[in-house]
Amino acid sequence: MHSAATLPNTRFKIVPYQEANSEVKAIYEETMQVLQLPFVLNWFKCQGSNATLLRGNWAKLRSTLIEGEVPNILKQLIIYNVSKERGCEYCAHAHGLFADSMSRMISEEPDFQVTTDLDSPLLPNSYKSAIKLVTKAALNAQDLTNTDFEKLLQEGFTEQEIQELMAQADLVNMLNTLATISGIKIDNELTEAQF
């Protein structure tokens, strides 16, 4: 048994692309292509020794975060906000960077970074409502009411979009849990990336 002083930096083995088997390499390549990144995120690499788990979690992430009708920037902001509230440094940092890279979708102001102020008058009210209610769903699902869903309808979201928004609550819980349990650190490549 390891003592606290000898535990590795992460609890799950980080499997670099070069050391991955062919099945895992194929999934890694798909993540890089879809996410438009020239490297594999640590979140995936900490699952690289279990192709079944990696394949399933990537499929869920891709279909919930990347695909669908709700704008990706709003989904990134939801994941950023929940992660920040929960104290998941890895996910808050990564998804904050992704959201900030899309800030021009909200405002052309040169210094505007969308994560700096989620109450900014530049952010649409529909986004503010969605961020607030999906954060509530992720952190305290039992507190959601029909009024919360009616609020999203009033903000112009369709029933399908509301279902997609609420799926972000489930997704962020999975993302945060795996990141926290594994003990992964933010990717050096992500910190240095110019979006």
C-alpha positions in Angstrom: 0.0 0.0 0.0 1.3 3.5 -0.9 1.8 6.1 1.7 0.5 9.5 1.0 4.0 10.7 0.2 4.5 8.1 -2.5 1.2 8.3 -4.4 1.6 9.2 -8.0 0.6 12.6 -9.3 -2.6 11.0 -10.8 -4.6 8.1 -9.5 -5.1 6.7 -13.0 -2.3 6.0 -15.4 -1.9 8.8 -18.0 -1.5 7.0 -21.3 0.3 9.2 -23.9 -0.7 8.8 -27.5 2.7 7.1 -28.3 2.0 4.4 -25.7 -1.7 3.8 -26.5 -2.9 0.7 -28.2 -4.4 1.0 -31.7 -8.0 1.1 -30.4 -7.2 3.9 -27.9 -5.1 5.8 -30.5 -8.1 5.8 -32.9 -10.3 7.4 -30.1 -7.6 9.9 -29.3 -7.4 10.9 -33.0 -11.1 11.4 -33.1 -11.1 13.6 -30.0 -8.3 15.8 -31.5 -10.2 16.0 -34.8 -13.6 16.8 -33.4 -12.2 19.2 -30.7 -9.8 20.8 -33.2 -6.9 20.3 -30.9 -3.4 19.2 -31.9 -3.0 17.1 -28.7 -4.9 14.7 -26.5 -6.4 16.2 -23.4 -5.4 14.7 -20.0 -9.1 13.9 -19.3 -9.0 11.4 -22.1 -5.4 10.2 -21.4 -6.4 9.2 -17.8 -8.9 6.7 -19.4 -6.4 5.4 -22.0 -5.8 2.1 -20.2 -9.5 1.3 -20.6 -10.7 1.5 -24.2 -14.3 0.5 -23.3 -14.6 3.3 -20.7 -12.9 5.8 -23.0 -15.1 5.0 -26.0 -18.3 5.3 -23.9 -17.3 8.6 -22.2 -16.1 10.1 -25.5 -19.4 9.2 -27.2 -21.4 10.8 -24.4 -19.2 13.9 -24.4 -19.3 14.2 -28.2 -23.1 13.8 -28.5 -23.9 16.0 -25.4 -21.4 18.8 -25.7 -20.4 19.0 -29.4 -23.6 18.0 -31.2 -27.1 19.3 -30.9 -29.0 22.6 -31.3 -27.8 24.6 -28.3 -24.7 26.8 -29.1 -21.5 25.2 -28.0 -20.4 28.4 -26.2 -23.5 28.2 -24.0 -22.7 24.6 -23.1 -19.1 25.5 -22.4 -20.2 28.3 -20.1 -22.5 25.9 -18.2 -19.7 23.4 -17.7 -17.3 26.2 -16.7 -19.8 27.6 -14.2 -20.7 24.3 -12.6 -17.1 23.2 -12.4 -16.1 26.5 -10.8 -18.9 26.2 -8.3 -18.0 22.7 -7.5 -14.2 23.5 -7.3 -13.1 21.2 -10.1 -10.0 23.1 -11.2 -9.3 21.0 -14.2 -12.7 21.4 -15.8 -13.2 25.0 -14.8 -9.8 25.9 -16.4 -10.3 23.9 -19.6 -13.9 24.8 -20.3 -13.2 28.4 -19.3 -10.5 28.5 -22.0 -12.8 26.9 -24.5 -15.6 29.4 -23.7 -13.2 32.4 -23.8 -11.9 31.3 -27.2 -15.5 31.8 -28.4 -16.1 35.2 -26.8 -16.3 37.0 -30.2 -19.6 35.1 -30.7 -21.0 37.3 -27.9 -19.2 40.6 -28.4 -16.6 42.1 -30.8 -15.1 44.2 -27.9 -11.4 43.4 -28.1 -10.8 42.7 -24.4 -14.1 40.9 -23.8 -13.7 37.4 -22.2 -17.0 35.8 -21.6 -16.0 34.0 -18.4 -15.0 37.2 -16.7 -18.5 38.3 -15.9 -21.4 35.9 -16.4 -23.8 38.7 -15.4 -22.4 41.0 -18.2 -25.1 43.0 -20.1 -23.3 41.6 -23.2 -24.4 38.1 -22.4 -28.0 37.3 -23.6 -30.6 36.9 -20.9 -31.4 33.5 -22.3 -27.8 32.4 -21.7 -27.9 33.8 -18.1 -31.1 31.9 -17.3 -29.8 28.7 -18.8 -26.5 28.9 -17.0 -28.3 29.5 -13.7 -30.9 26.8 -14.1 -28.5 24.1 -15.4 -26.1 24.9 -12.6 -28.9 24.4 -10.2 -29.8 21.1 -11.9 -26.2 19.9 -11.7 -25.6 20.8 -8.1 -29.1 20.4 -6.6 -31.4 18.5 -9.1 -34.0 17.9 -6.5 -34.6 21.7 -6.2 -35.7 22.1 -9.8 -39.3 23.0 -10.3 -41.7 23.3 -13.2 -41.3 27.0 -13.0 -37.6 26.6 -13.9 -38.5 24.8 -17.1 -41.2 27.4 -17.9 -38.6 30.1 -17.5 -36.4 28.4 -20.1 -39.4 28.2 -22.5 -40.1 31.9 -21.9 -36.5 32.6 -22.8 -37.2 31.0 -26.2 -35.7 27.6 -25.8 -37.6 24.7 -27.4 -38.4 21.5 -25.4 -35.7 19.7 -27.3 -33.1 22.4 -26.4 -34.2 22.3 -22.8 -33.6 18.6 -22.7 -30.2 19.2 -24.3 -29.4 21.9 -21.7 -30.3 19.6 -18.9 -28.1 16.9 -20.3 -25.2 19.3 -19.6 -25.9 18.9 -15.9 -25.4 15.2 -16.2 -22.3 15.6 -18.5 -20.6 18.1 -16.2 -21.1 15.8 -13.2 -19.4 13.0 -15.1 -16.6 15.3 -16.3 -16.0 16.8 -12.8 -16.1 13.4 -11.1 -13.6 11.8 -13.4 -11.2 14.8 -13.3 -11.3 15.0 -9.6 -11.1 11.3 -8.9 -8.2 10.9 -11.3 -6.2 13.8 -9.9 -5.3 15.1 -13.4 -3.7 18.5 -13.8 -4.4 21.0 -16.5 -2.7 20.2 -19.8 0.5 22.2 -20.4 -0.5 22.4 -24.1 -3.9 23.8 -23.2 -2.4 26.5 -21.0 0.0 27.5 -23.8 -2.6 27.3 -26.6 -3.5 30.4 -28.6 -7.2 30.2 -29.5 
